[in-house]
Amino acid sequence: MIYEVRTYTLRTGAVAEFEDRFAKRKPLREKHSALGAFWHTDFGPLNQVVHVWPYEDLKQRTAVRDAMAKDKDLQQLPGGRDLIVEQQADIMIPAPFMQPLGSRDFGTGNFYEMRIYTYAPGDLPAVLEAWGKAVPIREKLSPLAACWTSARASAKNPGRAASGHRSPASGRSGKRTRC
């Protein structure tokens, strides 16, 4: 299982328009694969939407994207390209203790705190082991929505882990997104 995490930075004030267009396209898009999550930022970097698409592997992702490009019904509805200033797509691998997106009902209108950590080469296995032990205790405060590691490691980016917990709005730091 992999997750494609797509982050779009939009023109100022364009989030509502993007979400309206996304909602109209969503049923056609989901004919090809199910949506795992959709959030927009309310704190931290503003004017961003994040959507997450689960796939069995990169082969399935490629097949889905090819099918979408040929889907005439989907192409007839306006997307959001004219609203996007910057986009980033990351392939993420779920942590061993992560429950699949969509397997729990978190409700709607929640705030999520997303944190991204960078680790030295070779540190991720020990980090994930420690997190795996800590998550059950941490979930008594707020449920873990997702925890991934990045599939793109390099000398510049040795190892990344991203986690997101549903949490109440408070003064805590971090990128917060609303679903």
C-alpha positions as CSV (number, residue, x, y, z in Angstrom):
1,M,0.0,0.0,0.0
2,I,1.2,3.5,-0.8
3,Y,-0.4,6.9,-0.5
4,E,-0.1,9.8,-2.9
5,V,-0.3,13.0,-0.8
6,R,-1.0,16.0,-3.2
7,T,-0.6,19.5,-1.7
8,Y,-1.8,22.4,-3.8
9,T,-1.0,26.0,-2.8
10,L,-3.8,28.1,-4.3
11,R,-4.2,31.8,-5.1
12,T,-5.3,33.8,-2.0
13,G,-9.0,33.3,-1.5
14,A,-9.4,30.4,-3.9
15,V,-9.9,27.5,-1.4
16,A,-13.7,27.6,-1.5
17,E,-13.8,27.7,-5.3
18,F,-11.3,24.8,-5.5
19,E,-13.4,22.8,-3.0
20,D,-16.6,23.4,-5.0
21,R,-15.0,22.2,-8.2
22,F,-13.5,19.2,-6.4
23,A,-16.8,18.2,-5.0
24,K,-18.4,18.3,-8.4
25,R,-15.6,16.2,-9.9
26,K,-15.2,13.8,-7.0
27,P,-17.9,11.2,-8.0
28,L,-16.3,10.9,-11.5
29,R,-12.7,10.8,-10.0
30,E,-13.7,8.1,-7.5
31,K,-14.8,5.8,-10.4
32,H,-11.0,5.3,-10.8
33,S,-9.9,5.2,-7.2
34,A,-11.2,6.1,-3.7
35,L,-10.3,9.3,-1.9
36,G,-8.4,8.7,1.3
37,A,-8.5,12.2,2.8
38,F,-9.2,15.8,1.8
39,W,-8.1,18.7,4.0
40,H,-7.5,22.4,3.7
41,T,-5.3,24.6,5.9
42,D,-6.6,27.0,8.5
43,F,-3.3,27.5,10.3
44,G,0.3,27.6,9.2
45,P,0.8,27.8,5.4
46,L,-2.6,29.1,4.2
47,N,-4.4,28.6,1.0
48,Q,-3.5,25.0,0.7
49,V,-5.5,21.9,0.1
50,V,-4.2,18.4,0.7
51,H,-5.8,15.3,-0.8
52,V,-4.6,11.8,-0.3
53,W,-5.1,8.9,-2.7
54,P,-4.4,5.3,-1.5
55,Y,-3.0,2.8,-4.1
56,E,-1.9,-0.8,-3.9
57,D,1.4,0.2,-5.7
58,L,2.9,2.6,-8.3
59,K,1.6,0.4,-11.1
60,Q,-2.0,1.0,-10.0
61,R,-1.4,4.7,-9.6
62,T,-0.1,4.9,-13.1
63,A,-3.1,3.0,-14.5
64,V,-5.5,5.2,-12.6
65,R,-3.9,8.4,-13.8
66,D,-3.9,7.1,-17.4
67,A,-7.6,6.2,-17.2
68,M,-8.4,9.6,-15.8
69,A,-6.6,11.3,-18.6
70,K,-8.9,9.4,-21.1
71,D,-12.1,10.0,-19.1
72,K,-14.1,12.4,-21.2
73,D,-16.8,13.0,-18.6
74,L,-14.2,14.0,-16.0
75,Q,-12.4,16.3,-18.4
76,Q,-15.6,18.2,-19.2
77,L,-15.8,19.5,-15.6
78,P,-13.5,22.3,-14.7
79,G,-10.7,21.3,-12.4
80,G,-8.5,23.7,-10.4
81,R,-5.4,24.3,-12.5
82,D,-6.2,28.0,-12.9
83,L,-6.3,28.3,-9.1
84,I,-3.0,26.5,-8.4
85,V,0.1,28.5,-7.7
86,E,2.2,25.5,-6.7
87,Q,1.7,21.8,-6.3
88,Q,3.6,18.9,-4.7
89,A,3.0,15.2,-4.9
90,D,4.6,12.8,-2.5
91,I,4.5,9.1,-2.5
92,M,4.2,8.0,1.2
93,I,4.5,4.5,2.8
94,P,2.3,3.9,5.8
95,A,3.9,3.1,9.1
96,P,3.4,-0.4,10.3
97,F,1.0,0.8,13.1
98,M,-1.1,3.1,10.9
99,Q,-4.7,2.1,10.3
100,P,-5.8,2.5,6.7
101,L,-7.3,5.8,5.8
102,G,-11.1,5.4,5.7
103,S,-11.1,2.6,8.2
104,R,-12.2,4.9,11.1
105,D,-14.9,7.6,11.1
106,F,-13.4,10.8,12.5
107,G,-16.5,12.8,11.5
108,T,-16.3,16.1,9.6
109,G,-15.3,19.6,10.6
110,N,-12.4,18.4,12.7
111,F,-8.9,20.0,12.9
112,Y,-5.9,17.8,12.2
113,E,-2.4,18.6,13.2
114,M,0.2,17.6,10.6
115,R,3.8,17.3,11.5
116,I,6.7,16.5,9.2
117,Y,10.0,15.3,10.7
118,T,13.4,14.8,9.0
119,Y,15.8,12.1,10.3
120,A,19.4,11.1,9.6
121,P,20.0,8.1,7.4
122,G,19.2,4.9,9.1
123,D,17.2,6.4,12.0
124,L,13.7,5.7,10.7
125,P,13.4,2.1,11.8
126,A,14.2,3.0,15.4
127,V,11.8,6.0,15.3
128,L,9.0,4.0,13.9
129,E,9.5,1.3,16.6
130,A,9.4,4.0,19.3
131,W,6.3,5.6,17.8
132,G,4.6,2.2,17.4
133,K,4.9,1.8,21.2
134,A,3.8,5.4,21.9
135,V,0.8,5.6,19.6
136,P,-1.7,3.7,21.8
137,I,-1.0,6.1,24.7
138,R,-1.0,9.1,22.4
139,E,-4.4,8.1,20.9
140,K,-6.0,8.5,24.3
141,L,-5.6,12.2,23.7
142,S,-6.5,12.3,20.0
143,P,-6.6,9.6,17.3
144,L,-3.9,9.1,14.8
145,A,-5.3,9.8,11.3
146,A,-2.1,8.9,9.4
147,C,1.6,8.2,9.8
148,W,3.8,7.8,6.7
149,T,7.4,7.8,5.7
150,S,8.6,9.4,2.5
151,A,9.5,7.2,-0.4
152,R,12.0,9.9,-1.6
153,A,15.1,9.7,0.4
154,S,18.4,11.3,-0.7
155,A,21.5,12.9,0.8
156,K,19.5,16.2,0.9
157,N,16.4,14.5,2.3
158,P,17.7,11.5,4.3
159,G,14.4,10.3,5.8
160,R,11.0,11.9,6.5
161,A,8.1,10.9,8.6
162,A,4.7,12.7,8.6
163,S,2.0,12.2,11.2
164,G,-1.4,13.7,11.6
165,H,-3.6,13.6,14.7
166,R,-7.2,14.8,15.0
167,S,-6.9,17.5,17.6
168,P,-8.9,20.4,19.0
169,A,-7.9,23.9,17.9
170,S,-5.4,25.2,20.4
171,G,-2.2,27.2,20.6
172,R,0.0,24.2,19.6
173,S,2.4,24.7,16.7
174,G,2.3,22.8,13.5
175,K,0.4,22.8,10.2
176,R,-3.3,22.4,10.9
177,T,-5.7,21.2,8.4
178,R,-9.5,20.9,8.5
179,C,-11.5,18.1,7.0
